Amino acid sequence: MGNCCVARPSCNSNKRRGGAGASAGGGRAGVGNRGGRLGGANVRSYSTLSSICDGARDAAAQPPLTVLGAGLAAAASAEELLRRYQLGEELGRGEFGLTRRCTDAATGEVLACKSISKRKLRSSVDIEDVRREVAIMRSLPDHPSVVRLREAFEDADAVHLVMEVCEGGELFDRIVSRGHYTERAAAGVIRTIMEVVQHCHKHGVMHRDLKPENFLYANTSENSPLKVIDFGLSVCFKPGDRFREIVGSPYYMAPEVLKRNYGQEIDIWSAGVILYILLCGVPPFWAETDEGIAQAIIRSNLDFSREPWPKVSENAKDLVRKMLDPSAYSRLTAQQVLEHPWIQNASAAPNIPLGEAVRSRLKQFTVMNKFKKKALLVVAECIPTEELEAIKELFQMLDTNKDGHLTIEELRKGLQTTGHNVHDTDVDMLMEATWTAMAPWTARSL
């Protein structure tokens, strides 16, 4: 195994950290560990680089902060960035900065420029996160399913990353928009994800935050490549290395992460959770609280009884079981997953639609996650007035008794009112599956 990282970052911090990718549809800010360091929600565009950083740094107040340095940055001036690239509309905004469309002045290639405000990097941990993510993205060899970092710039106010832009939308959005969804399609998706995992592990990178939101399509064509966009929690590792940080997104964490003793096997678990969701529309381990989710993960009891599992092939269920093996030592490796009969014979997997219930669950799960993330951007004060008003209107429409809280019954009625006829048990599951970072929402918090 080659290691693309020059040095392994410290693993002593227990803080949950994260970043976001170069999404043309807007990056994502997450819950606690998923703060969008490199992305955010769609907002207005600005005409100058100083607007990116919420005003120029007061040089007299404190000395300039160096995040990347000469080893990682191509140039140390905004003028050089503007000479090489033409900045366009804003695409996304998160807790730490924003993403804008940009064009290579020499070739005309359309890219994305993520600008991370140094004023938002409040601790040495934040600085190390950015430095490590850039180092990994610069060092990881090119792969068709990994978003590519073109160049990095640093000036007194911000770090600017010029990256490949992904304009084809999120994984689940594409599935929902197709109108039908099959086991064969799921096999193709998971093959791509596992090829990414294999590539990372081969070069000594553990991703640590694999989830559907971190995979975007490069463009809107039917055969567009699917790409992983976020390395905000990734670390370099060597064979035998063990890590103790509790990082990642709750639904996708492996049991050994919660036990603070893990290696690269956690990426296989996270991909297994994605596969489970792809096949039935909901996470395998869910509860109303982070603690409840953690307990469900530790128990690792898989449910193959409800629809559509009875009509899912045995090969698919066998792969889910082996990827979600609670023992990291007997869990499949990335290579073994790719060699599994269900993946090897993906073209022979059932091409029969898994049913409208699965597509509906995916749609509702995606919608509520987006609502949650938009609301969390309010907390981070990174959302424009017009989007804030839209969130308020949605909340007030769902909050029928006007008590400032959303209940499962109000959500159920709201879905029916908007034309989403979801079965009661699915509403309960979806509410609990997205409630973790939302409850209790109050009118005052919006």
PAMAR-488953 format. One line per field, with one value per residue (C-alpha): residue number from 1; residue in one letter; x, y, z. Coordinates in nm, 2 decimals. Example, Ala and Ser with C-alpha at 12.3 -4.5 7.8 and 13.67 -1.06 7.14 Angstrom:
BEGIN
seq: 1	2
type: A	S
east: 1.23	1.37
north: -0.45	-0.11
up: 0.78	0.71
This chain:
BEGIN
seq: 1	2	3	4	5	6	7	8	9	10	11	12	13	14	15	16	17	18	19	20	21	22	23	24	25	26	27	28	29	30	31	32	33	34	35	36	37	38	39	40	41	42	43	44	45	46	47	48	49	50	51	52	53	54	55	56	57	58	59	60	61	62	63	64	65	66	67	68	69	70	71	72	73	74	75	76	77	78	79	80	81	82	83	84	85	86	87	88	89	90	91	92	93	94	95	96	97	98	99	100	101	102	103	104	105	106	107	108	109	110	111	112	113	114	115	116	117	118	119	120	121	122	123	124	125	126	127	128	129	130	131	132	133	134	135	136	137	138	139	140	141	142	143	144	145	146	147	148	149	150	151	152	153	154	155	156	157	158	159	160	161	162	163	164	165	166	167	168	169	170	171	172	173	174	175	176	177	178	179	180	181	182	183	184	185	186	187	188	189	190	191	192	193	194	195	196	197	198	199	200	201	202	203	204	205	206	207	208	209	210	211	212	213	214	215	216	217	218	219	220	221	222	223	224	225	226	227	228	229	230	231	232	233	234	235	236	237	238	239	240	241	242	243	244	245	246	247	248	249	250	251	252	253	254	255	256	257	258	259	260	261	262	263	264	265	266	267	268	269	270	271	272	273	274	275	276	277	278	279	280	281	282	283	284	285	286	287	288	289	290	291	292	293	294	295	296	297	298	299	300	301	302	303	304	305	306	307	308	309	310	311	312	313	314	315	316	317	318	319	320	321	322	323	324	325	326	327	328	329	330	331	332	333	334	335	336	337	338	339	340	341	342	343	344	345	346	347	348	349	350	351	352	353	354	355	356	357	358	359	360	361	362	363	364	365	366	367	368	369	370	371	372	373	374	375	376	377	378	379	380	381	382	383	384	385	386	387	388	389	390	391	392	393	394	395	396	397	398	399	400	401	402	403	404	405	406	407	408	409	410	411	412	413	414	415	416	417	418	419	420	421	422	423	424	425	426	427	428	429	430	431	432	433	434	435	436	437	438	439	440	441	442	443	444	445	446
type: M	G	N	C	C	V	A	R	P	S	C	N	S	N	K	R	R	G	G	A	G	A	S	A	G	G	G	R	A	G	V	G	N	R	G	G	R	L	G	G	A	N	V	R	S	Y	S	T	L	S	S	I	C	D	G	A	R	D	A	A	A	Q	P	P	L	T	V	L	G	A	G	L	A	A	A	A	S	A	E	E	L	L	R	R	Y	Q	L	G	E	E	L	G	R	G	E	F	G	L	T	R	R	C	T	D	A	A	T	G	E	V	L	A	C	K	S	I	S	K	R	K	L	R	S	S	V	D	I	E	D	V	R	R	E	V	A	I	M	R	S	L	P	D	H	P	S	V	V	R	L	R	E	A	F	E	D	A	D	A	V	H	L	V	M	E	V	C	E	G	G	E	L	F	D	R	I	V	S	R	G	H	Y	T	E	R	A	A	A	G	V	I	R	T	I	M	E	V	V	Q	H	C	H	K	H	G	V	M	H	R	D	L	K	P	E	N	F	L	Y	A	N	T	S	E	N	S	P	L	K	V	I	D	F	G	L	S	V	C	F	K	P	G	D	R	F	R	E	I	V	G	S	P	Y	Y	M	A	P	E	V	L	K	R	N	Y	G	Q	E	I	D	I	W	S	A	G	V	I	L	Y	I	L	L	C	G	V	P	P	F	W	A	E	T	D	E	G	I	A	Q	A	I	I	R	S	N	L	D	F	S	R	E	P	W	P	K	V	S	E	N	A	K	D	L	V	R	K	M	L	D	P	S	A	Y	S	R	L	T	A	Q	Q	V	L	E	H	P	W	I	Q	N	A	S	A	A	P	N	I	P	L	G	E	A	V	R	S	R	L	K	Q	F	T	V	M	N	K	F	K	K	K	A	L	L	V	V	A	E	C	I	P	T	E	E	L	E	A	I	K	E	L	F	Q	M	L	D	T	N	K	D	G	H	L	T	I	E	E	L	R	K	G	L	Q	T	T	G	H	N	V	H	D	T	D	V	D	M	L	M	E	A	T	W	T	A	M	A	P	W	T	A	R	S	L
east: 0.00	0.14	0.09	0.02	0.05	0.38	0.29	0.01	-0.20	-0.24	-0.52	-0.55	-0.84	-1.19	-1.36	-1.59	-1.49	-1.58	-1.59	-1.79	-1.73	-1.74	-2.11	-2.26	-2.59	-2.45	-2.24	-2.36	-2.33	-2.38	-2.44	-2.14	-1.89	-2.03	-1.97	-1.94	-1.59	-1.59	-1.95	-2.30	-2.65	-2.72	-2.69	-2.62	-2.31	-2.04	-1.81	-1.49	-1.27	-1.30	-1.67	-1.58	-1.41	-1.67	-1.44	-1.06	-0.86	-0.73	-0.36	-0.28	-0.49	-0.31	-0.03	-0.13	-0.23	-0.06	-0.28	-0.12	0.21	0.44	0.43	0.06	-0.04	0.04	0.06	0.02	-0.19	-0.55	-0.42	-0.26	-0.59	-0.78	-0.51	-0.56	-0.93	-1.24	-1.48	-1.85	-2.17	-2.18	-2.27	-2.26	-2.19	-2.11	-1.99	-1.63	-1.67	-1.82	-1.80	-1.81	-1.81	-1.49	-1.34	-0.98	-0.87	-0.64	-0.85	-1.21	-1.26	-1.54	-1.44	-1.53	-1.34	-1.39	-1.28	-1.23	-1.23	-0.94	-1.16	-1.37	-1.08	-1.11	-0.87	-0.56	-0.79	-0.98	-0.65	-0.51	-0.84	-0.80	-0.43	-0.48	-0.77	-0.58	-0.27	-0.47	-0.65	-0.32	-0.14	-0.42	-0.36	-0.63	-0.94	-1.25	-1.47	-1.28	-1.33	-1.00	-0.82	-0.66	-0.48	-0.47	-0.41	-0.36	-0.37	-0.40	-0.78	-0.86	-0.76	-0.89	-0.92	-0.98	-1.16	-1.35	-1.72	-2.00	-2.33	-2.52	-2.68	-2.67	-2.69	-3.04	-3.18	-3.08	-3.24	-3.57	-3.59	-3.56	-3.90	-3.80	-3.52	-3.38	-3.14	-2.92	-2.89	-2.79	-2.52	-2.37	-2.37	-2.21	-1.94	-1.84	-1.83	-1.62	-1.38	-1.33	-1.27	-1.03	-0.84	-0.82	-0.71	-0.45	-0.29	-0.31	-0.62	-0.91	-1.21	-1.41	-1.72	-1.87	-2.24	-2.48	-2.45	-2.08	-2.14	-2.23	-2.27	-2.03	-2.30	-2.66	-2.60	-2.74	-2.40	-2.24	-1.96	-2.04	-1.77	-1.68	-1.64	-1.55	-1.23	-1.28	-1.26	-1.01	-0.67	-0.36	-0.29	-0.04	-0.11	-0.18	-0.26	-0.54	-0.75	-0.95	-1.14	-1.51	-1.58	-1.83	-2.20	-2.41	-2.60	-2.28	-2.05	-1.90	-1.92	-1.55	-1.56	-1.79	-1.55	-1.26	-1.04	-1.06	-0.88	-0.97	-1.24	-1.49	-1.52	-1.65	-1.92	-2.02	-2.05	-2.26	-2.50	-2.53	-2.61	-2.88	-3.04	-3.01	-3.21	-3.48	-3.48	-3.40	-3.09	-3.04	-2.97	-3.18	-3.33	-3.45	-3.11	-2.74	-2.72	-3.01	-2.84	-2.51	-2.68	-2.85	-2.52	-2.35	-2.64	-2.60	-2.94	-3.03	-3.40	-3.47	-3.83	-4.02	-4.07	-3.89	-3.64	-3.84	-3.79	-3.43	-3.19	-3.00	-2.67	-2.75	-2.85	-2.54	-2.32	-2.50	-2.45	-2.08	-2.02	-2.21	-2.03	-1.99	-1.64	-1.39	-1.16	-1.40	-1.56	-1.49	-1.21	-1.27	-1.12	-1.34	-1.65	-1.56	-1.51	-1.85	-2.08	-2.35	-2.09	-1.92	-2.25	-2.41	-2.55	-2.74	-2.89	-3.27	-3.38	-3.73	-3.82	-3.79	-4.12	-4.26	-4.22	-3.84	-3.83	-4.08	-3.87	-3.55	-3.73	-3.87	-3.54	-3.36	-3.61	-3.60	-3.23	-3.21	-3.46	-3.24	-2.92	-3.08	-3.20	-2.85	-2.72	-2.94	-2.76	-2.43	-2.56	-2.47	-2.80	-2.95	-3.27	-3.48	-3.39	-3.45	-3.80	-3.87	-3.76	-3.99	-4.28	-4.22	-4.19	-4.50	-4.70	-4.61	-4.66	-5.04	-5.10	-4.85	-4.68	-4.33	-4.26	-4.30	-4.45	-4.47	-4.85	-4.79	-4.53	-4.76	-5.04	-4.80	-4.68	-5.04	-5.12	-4.83	-4.93	-4.69	-4.89	-4.65	-4.75	-4.77	-4.49	-4.27	-4.34	-4.24	-3.92	-3.83	-3.90	-3.68	-3.41	-3.38	-3.47	-3.13	-3.00	-3.34	-3.53	-3.66	-3.70	-3.87	-4.00	-3.74	-3.46	-3.57
north: 0.00	0.34	0.63	0.97	1.17	1.32	1.30	1.16	1.42	1.40	1.18	1.30	1.54	1.41	1.69	1.60	1.78	1.81	1.98	2.00	1.96	2.15	2.12	2.36	2.32	2.45	2.29	2.16	2.26	1.97	1.89	1.95	1.72	1.80	2.18	2.28	2.41	2.43	2.47	2.60	2.69	2.90	3.27	3.60	3.66	3.92	4.12	4.12	3.88	4.10	4.02	3.65	3.71	3.94	4.24	4.27	4.14	4.41	4.36	4.59	4.38	4.05	3.91	3.74	3.38	3.12	2.81	2.63	2.80	2.77	2.39	2.36	2.70	2.79	3.16	3.39	3.66	3.72	3.91	3.59	3.40	3.67	3.68	3.30	3.27	3.47	3.44	3.41	3.35	3.22	2.85	2.77	2.89	2.72	2.80	2.86	3.03	3.01	2.85	3.04	2.93	3.03	3.00	2.93	3.25	3.05	2.75	2.85	2.55	2.60	2.51	2.60	2.82	2.76	3.05	2.97	3.28	3.28	3.47	3.16	2.93	2.98	2.72	2.52	2.22	2.42	2.52	2.17	2.04	2.26	2.20	1.82	1.82	2.02	1.80	1.48	1.62	1.74	1.41	1.16	1.04	1.12	0.90	0.94	0.92	1.17	1.54	1.70	1.99	2.21	2.47	2.63	3.00	3.18	3.55	3.74	3.69	3.35	3.01	2.97	2.62	2.59	2.26	2.05	2.16	1.90	2.02	1.70	1.70	1.47	1.09	1.05	1.34	1.17	0.84	1.01	1.21	0.89	0.78	0.42	0.25	-0.10	-0.33	-0.33	0.05	0.02	-0.23	0.02	0.29	0.08	-0.04	0.32	0.40	0.10	0.18	0.51	0.34	0.10	0.39	0.58	0.28	0.18	0.52	0.54	0.76	0.67	0.88	0.85	1.03	0.83	0.92	0.98	1.36	1.35	1.20	1.42	1.37	1.56	1.67	1.62	1.35	1.01	0.85	1.12	1.00	0.99	1.17	1.19	1.56	1.58	1.49	1.71	1.42	1.21	1.11	0.94	0.59	0.31	-0.06	-0.13	0.23	0.27	0.59	0.72	1.03	1.00	1.15	1.12	1.14	0.94	0.71	0.60	0.55	0.20	0.03	0.06	0.44	0.46	0.24	0.47	0.20	0.17	0.15	0.18	-0.09	0.19	0.30	-0.04	-0.01	0.34	0.21	-0.08	0.17	0.35	0.02	-0.06	0.28	0.24	-0.08	0.02	0.39	0.43	0.38	0.04	0.19	0.49	0.64	0.98	1.08	1.04	0.81	0.59	0.57	0.47	0.20	0.07	0.06	-0.13	-0.39	-0.41	-0.58	-0.57	-0.58	-0.76	-0.83	-0.52	-0.42	-0.43	-0.68	-0.99	-0.93	-0.82	-1.09	-1.30	-1.20	-0.83	-0.91	-1.13	-0.83	-0.60	-0.84	-0.88	-0.50	-0.44	-0.71	-0.56	-0.72	-0.51	-0.81	-1.03	-0.74	-0.75	-0.53	-0.30	-0.55	-0.83	-0.62	-0.55	-0.93	-1.02	-1.20	-0.93	-0.66	-0.88	-0.97	-0.63	-0.64	-0.96	-0.81	-0.78	-0.49	-0.48	-0.16	-0.19	-0.01	0.33	0.30	0.30	0.60	0.78	0.71	0.83	1.14	1.23	1.14	1.37	1.65	1.65	1.63	1.94	2.12	2.02	2.15	2.47	2.53	2.46	2.72	2.97	2.87	2.93	3.27	3.18	3.20	3.49	3.67	3.53	3.17	3.23	3.35	3.03	2.82	3.02	2.97	2.60	2.57	2.78	2.57	2.25	2.39	2.38	2.45	2.74	2.62	2.66	2.29	2.02	1.69	1.37	1.42	1.77	1.64	1.36	1.60	1.84	1.57	1.48	1.85	1.89	1.58	1.33	1.03	0.85	0.54	0.62	0.38	0.54	0.88	0.76	0.61	0.91	1.15	0.96	0.91	1.29	1.41	1.37	1.72	1.89	1.85	2.05	2.31	2.62	2.93	3.13	2.92	3.02
up: 0.00	-0.10	0.13	-0.04	0.28	0.40	0.76	0.97	1.16	1.54	1.66	2.01	1.97	2.04	1.85	1.56	1.25	0.89	0.55	0.24	-0.13	-0.46	-0.53	-0.79	-0.61	-0.28	-0.02	0.31	0.67	0.91	1.27	1.50	1.33	0.99	0.98	0.62	0.60	0.22	0.12	0.21	0.09	-0.22	-0.15	-0.33	-0.53	-0.46	-0.68	-0.48	-0.28	0.03	0.04	0.08	0.41	0.56	0.55	0.54	0.83	1.06	1.01	1.31	1.54	1.49	1.27	0.94	0.99	0.77	0.70	0.40	0.35	0.05	0.05	-0.02	-0.18	-0.54	-0.46	-0.16	-0.32	-0.43	-0.73	-0.86	-0.82	-1.01	-1.28	-1.35	-1.29	-1.35	-1.05	-1.12	-0.94	-0.58	-0.56	-0.20	0.15	0.48	0.82	0.71	0.37	0.03	-0.31	-0.64	-1.00	-1.17	-1.52	-1.61	-1.80	-2.02	-2.12	-2.05	-1.83	-1.57	-1.22	-0.86	-0.62	-0.25	-0.03	0.34	0.56	0.81	1.05	1.08	1.17	1.54	1.67	1.58	1.52	1.25	1.08	1.09	0.94	0.64	0.60	0.62	0.37	0.12	0.17	0.11	-0.20	-0.35	-0.28	-0.37	-0.73	-0.98	-0.99	-1.21	-0.91	-0.68	-0.72	-0.83	-0.66	-0.93	-0.73	-0.38	-0.31	0.02	0.11	0.43	0.46	0.31	0.16	-0.19	-0.35	-0.72	-0.78	-1.03	-1.02	-0.99	-1.14	-1.17	-0.82	-0.52	-0.54	-0.39	-0.59	-0.91	-0.79	-0.70	-1.03	-1.24	-1.14	-1.09	-0.91	-0.92	-0.74	-1.05	-1.02	-0.65	-0.75	-0.99	-0.73	-0.46	-0.71	-0.77	-0.40	-0.32	-0.60	-0.43	-0.10	-0.25	-0.42	-0.09	0.12	-0.14	-0.10	0.28	0.32	0.54	0.45	0.78	0.65	0.37	0.33	0.03	0.06	-0.01	-0.36	-0.64	-1.02	-1.23	-1.48	-1.57	-1.84	-1.78	-1.78	-1.56	-1.33	-0.96	-0.75	-0.38	-0.29	0.08	0.25	0.56	0.81	0.61	0.77	0.65	0.79	0.78	0.82	1.19	1.28	1.53	1.58	1.88	1.75	1.74	1.40	1.12	1.08	1.33	1.11	0.92	1.22	1.27	1.62	1.66	1.61	1.91	2.10	2.01	1.85	1.48	1.14	0.78	0.81	0.92	0.56	0.46	0.73	0.62	0.26	0.39	0.55	0.22	0.05	0.30	0.24	-0.13	-0.11	0.13	0.17	0.54	0.76	0.93	1.27	1.38	1.69	1.83	1.98	1.91	2.21	2.07	1.73	1.90	2.10	1.78	1.60	1.89	1.88	1.50	1.45	1.08	0.98	0.65	0.72	0.60	0.24	0.00	0.16	0.09	-0.28	-0.26	-0.39	-0.14	-0.29	-0.21	0.15	0.19	0.09	0.33	0.62	0.54	0.51	0.83	1.02	1.38	1.39	1.20	1.18	0.98	0.79	0.41	0.27	-0.02	-0.26	-0.12	-0.16	-0.53	-0.57	-0.42	-0.66	-0.64	-0.75	-1.00	-1.16	-1.12	-1.48	-1.38	-1.06	-1.07	-1.28	-1.13	-0.95	-0.58	-0.54	-0.50	-0.12	-0.15	-0.38	-0.15	0.16	-0.02	-0.13	0.22	0.39	0.15	0.18	0.56	0.57	0.35	0.58	0.87	0.71	0.60	0.95	1.09	0.85	1.04	1.36	1.18	1.05	0.70	0.52	0.33	0.43	0.14	0.23	0.60	0.51	0.31	0.61	0.84	0.61	0.59	0.96	1.02	0.77	0.95	1.30	1.28	1.65	1.65	1.96	1.81	1.80	1.53	1.62	1.42	1.38	1.24	1.00	0.89	0.82	0.65	0.41	0.32	0.26	0.02	-0.17	-0.02	0.09	0.31	0.53	0.90	0.99	0.73	0.87	1.22	1.08	0.87	1.15	1.39	1.13	1.08	1.43	1.59	1.52	1.47	1.80	1.95	1.68	1.81	1.64	1.83	1.69	1.34
